[in-house]
């Protein structure tokens, strides 16, 4: 993933300036993502892939939320699901 694209999307959607970390391409990022979250000591993370949601909640101290997406609507995550990023501020 091109971090420039992600950074631009965040700024265009009203997020404050912050560093953007790219952890791989084509879904081959599992331990890189977990390692990066642990290295940065993040408290909260949002992902749209159920496998990453589970791995992050299992192998890091961060609370991961699953962003609703047409590819994960059948996943049962209870309070961990976000319907929009606006929901995040009510859950943390």
Phi, psi and omega per residue, in radians:
X1 nan 2.360 3.122
X2 -1.378 2.002 -3.117
X3 -1.093 -0.433 3.106
X4 -1.093 -0.739 3.110
X5 -1.086 -0.822 -3.138
X6 -1.097 -0.759 3.132
X7 -1.055 -0.810 -3.140
X8 -1.070 -0.753 3.137
X9 -1.056 -0.775 -3.132
X10 -1.081 -0.814 3.133
X11 -1.126 -0.782 -3.141
X12 -1.086 -0.421 -3.116
X13 -1.807 0.341 2.970
X14 1.500 0.211 3.112
X15 -1.450 2.586 3.120
X16 -1.238 2.780 3.095
X17 -1.007 2.316 3.075
X18 -2.794 2.715 3.096
X19 -1.113 2.614 3.081
X20 -2.082 2.249 -3.141
X21 -1.957 2.271 3.075
X22 -1.768 2.285 -3.048
X23 -2.059 0.451 3.053
X24 2.239 -3.069 -3.106
X25 -2.354 2.755 3.001
X26 0.998 0.605 3.041
X27 1.326 0.034 -3.119
X28 -1.648 0.953 -2.978
X29 -2.261 0.174 -2.931
X30 -0.948 -1.082 -3.096
X31 -1.255 -0.477 3.069
X32 -1.115 -0.728 -3.130
X33 -1.164 -0.817 3.113
X34 -1.060 -0.803 -3.140
X35 -1.071 -0.729 -3.131
X36 -1.148 -0.752 3.114
X37 -1.073 -0.756 3.115
X38 -1.165 -0.727 3.134
X39 -1.075 -0.716 -3.117
X40 -1.459 -0.130 -3.126
X41 0.937 0.829 -3.137
X42 -1.236 2.564 3.091
X43 -1.653 -0.564 -3.041
X44 -2.384 2.514 3.111
X45 -2.558 2.582 3.088
X46 -2.166 2.294 3.110
X47 -2.433 2.808 3.117
X48 -1.982 0.082 3.132
X49 -1.865 2.117 -3.099
X50 -0.959 -0.657 3.133
X51 -1.098 -0.745 3.119
X52 -1.174 -0.707 3.095
X53 -0.946 -0.848 -3.128
X54 -1.161 -0.805 -3.118
X55 -1.088 -0.766 -3.111
X56 -1.147 -0.739 3.117
X57 -1.224 -0.411 -3.137
X58 -1.534 -0.745 -2.955
X59 -1.906 0.138 3.050
X60 -2.354 2.947 3.057
X61 -1.593 0.000 3.122
X62 -1.293 2.578 2.988
X63 -1.562 2.022 3.141
X64 -1.734 2.422 3.064
X65 -1.974 2.534 3.115
X66 -1.703 1.988 3.090
X67 -1.257 2.263 3.141
X68 -1.047 2.341 -3.124
X69 -2.687 2.642 -3.088
X70 -1.051 -0.361 -3.135
X71 -1.491 -0.130 -3.090
X72 -2.247 0.270 -3.050
X73 -1.094 -0.402 -3.125
X74 -1.549 -0.062 3.133
X75 -1.330 2.314 3.121
X76 -1.637 1.822 -3.138
X77 -2.197 0.059 3.082
X78 0.966 -2.224 -3.092
X79 -1.178 -0.162 -3.129
X80 -1.393 -0.092 -3.104
X81 -1.542 2.398 3.013
X82 -1.949 2.256 3.059
X83 -1.473 -0.445 3.073
X84 -2.706 2.829 3.099
X85 -1.142 -0.440 3.087
X86 -1.081 -0.491 3.116
X87 -1.177 -0.414 -3.040
X88 -1.034 -0.735 -3.080
X89 -1.112 -0.373 3.117
X90 -1.503 -0.208 -3.075
X91 -1.847 -0.180 -3.128
X92 -1.973 nan nan
